[in-house]
Amino acid sequence: MSANDRIQWFHKKISANCYPNASHLSERFGISHRQAQRDVEFLRNELEAPLAYCTKKKGYYYKESYVLPLMLEDESNADYQAIVSGIRAFSEQTAARSVIQMQLPYSAVLEITDRMTVMNLRSFIVAEEPHHRYRCEFPSVELFLGIIVSADADIRIVSPDWLRNKLLDFARRLLNRNEAPEE
């Protein structure tokens, strides 16, 4: 069973007012208690679930209505999630070293028509605009462009022009390096 399965199970138990806890998760899926705690932390921190712990019932509940985001289980999504996790870790490390960088993040407007891609990029989206456009903020240009490329979705950089040009230059260099050799 994958982490996705465990989190979905945990969410269903919370939604059914069963007050599950890390021990229940550990027992149900045969994982360590620490891994179960990491799953709960992922649900709270990465998926932004409004989790609260009830000491009387010794389990978790939602403080407000919550819908679990769709999560795909294919290999490309696992890679994508790893990249998103990597950029979040990078952001946290950068925050510790550079207050200026966090005060002045890079920003861009992306046009994204696929709702799944929007959900996957929600940690970067700061505002929704008309016509499927989303204002994003990010700490690193290279990592953000990596996210866009790895998303394998129809994403268009509306602005700024310099970011779009950087992506196009990167794509040209990559294509040139990988052209079939002449025989």
C-alpha positions in Angstrom: 0.0 0.0 0.0 1.2 3.5 -0.9 1.3 6.6 1.2 -1.6 7.8 -1.0 -3.7 4.8 0.1 -2.9 5.4 3.8 -3.8 9.1 3.6 -7.0 8.3 1.8 -7.9 5.7 4.4 -7.1 8.1 7.3 -9.1 10.9 5.6 -12.1 8.5 5.2 -11.9 7.6 8.9 -11.8 11.2 10.0 -14.7 12.1 7.7 -16.7 9.2 9.2 -16.0 10.7 12.7 -14.0 7.6 13.7 -11.2 9.7 15.3 -8.3 7.7 13.9 -4.7 8.2 15.2 -1.2 7.2 14.2 -1.5 3.9 16.1 -4.6 2.9 14.1 -2.8 3.8 10.8 0.3 1.9 11.9 -1.7 -1.2 12.8 -4.0 -1.1 9.7 -1.1 -0.8 7.2 1.7 -2.6 9.1 4.0 0.4 9.1 6.1 1.9 11.9 4.5 4.3 14.3 6.9 7.0 13.1 5.9 6.5 9.5 2.3 6.8 10.5 3.1 10.0 12.3 4.8 11.3 9.1 1.7 10.5 7.1 -0.4 12.5 9.6 2.1 15.4 9.4 2.0 15.2 5.6 -1.8 15.4 5.7 -1.6 18.5 8.0 1.3 20.3 6.6 1.5 19.5 2.9 -2.2 18.9 2.1 -3.2 21.6 4.6 -5.9 19.6 6.3 -7.4 21.4 9.3 -6.5 18.5 11.7 -7.0 18.7 15.4 -6.5 16.0 18.1 -9.2 15.1 20.6 -7.6 13.9 23.8 -10.9 12.5 25.0 -11.4 10.3 22.0 -7.6 9.8 21.4 -7.9 10.6 17.7 -8.0 13.2 15.0 -10.8 15.2 13.6 -11.2 18.1 11.1 -11.8 21.5 12.7 -13.7 22.5 9.6 -15.0 20.9 6.4 -12.1 19.5 4.3 -11.9 17.7 0.9 -8.8 15.7 0.2 -7.1 16.8 -3.0 -7.0 14.3 -5.8 -3.8 12.3 -5.8 -2.6 10.2 -8.7 -0.7 7.0 -8.2 1.3 6.7 -11.4 5.1 6.8 -11.5 5.2 10.3 -13.1 3.1 11.7 -10.3 5.4 10.2 -7.7 8.4 11.9 -9.4 6.4 15.1 -9.6 5.5 14.9 -5.9 9.2 14.4 -5.1 10.1 17.5 -7.1 7.4 19.5 -5.3 8.7 18.2 -2.0 12.2 19.1 -3.0 11.3 22.7 -3.9 9.5 23.0 -0.6 12.6 21.7 1.3 14.7 24.1 -0.7 12.4 27.0 0.2 12.7 26.1 3.9 16.5 25.9 3.7 16.6 29.2 1.8 14.4 30.8 4.4 16.8 30.0 7.1 19.7 31.6 5.2 18.1 34.4 3.2 15.4 36.6 4.7 15.6 38.9 1.6 14.9 36.1 -0.8 11.7 35.1 1.1 10.6 38.8 1.3 11.0 39.2 -2.5 10.0 35.9 -4.2 9.9 35.6 -7.9 6.5 35.8 -9.4 4.8 34.7 -12.6 1.4 34.3 -14.2 0.7 30.9 -15.6 -2.2 29.8 -17.8 -3.3 26.3 -16.7 -6.5 24.7 -17.9 -6.1 21.4 -16.2 -7.5 21.4 -12.6 -5.2 18.6 -11.5 -2.2 20.6 -12.4 -3.6 23.6 -10.6 -4.1 21.4 -7.5 -0.5 20.1 -7.8 0.9 23.6 -8.1 -1.3 25.1 -5.3 1.7 25.6 -3.0 3.0 28.2 -5.5 -0.3 29.8 -6.5 -1.1 33.0 -4.5 -4.0 34.3 -6.6 -6.4 33.1 -9.3 -7.1 35.4 -12.2 -9.7 35.2 -15.1 -9.2 32.9 -18.0 -7.5 30.0 -16.2 -4.6 32.2 -15.1 -2.8 31.9 -11.8 -0.3 34.2 -10.1 2.5 32.1 -8.6 5.4 32.9 -6.3 8.5 30.8 -6.0 12.0 31.0 -4.4 14.1 29.6 -7.3 13.7 30.1 -11.0 15.5 26.9 -12.0 13.5 24.7 -9.6 10.2 26.4 -10.7 11.0 25.8 -14.4 11.8 22.2 -13.5 8.4 21.9 -11.9 6.7 23.3 -15.0 8.6 20.9 -17.3 8.0 17.9 -15.1 4.3 18.6 -14.8 3.8 17.2 -18.3 0.7 19.5 -18.7 -0.4 22.4 -20.8 1.1 25.3 -18.9 1.8 28.6 -20.6 3.9 31.3 -19.0 1.9 34.5 -19.5 4.4 36.7 -17.7 7.1 37.7 -17.1 8.6 37.6 -20.6 12.1 36.9 -19.2 10.9 33.7 -17.5 9.2 32.5 -20.7 12.4 33.3 -22.6 14.5 31.4 -20.1 12.3 28.3 -20.5 12.5 28.6 -24.3 16.3 28.9 -24.2 16.5 25.9 -21.9 14.3 23.9 -24.2 16.4 24.9 -27.3 19.6 24.0 -25.6 18.2 20.6 -24.5 16.9 19.8 -28.0 20.2 20.8 -29.6 22.2 18.6 -27.2 19.9 15.7 -27.9 19.6 15.8 -31.7 20.3 12.6 -33.4 24.1 12.4 -34.4 24.8 12.5 -38.1 26.0 9.3 -39.5 
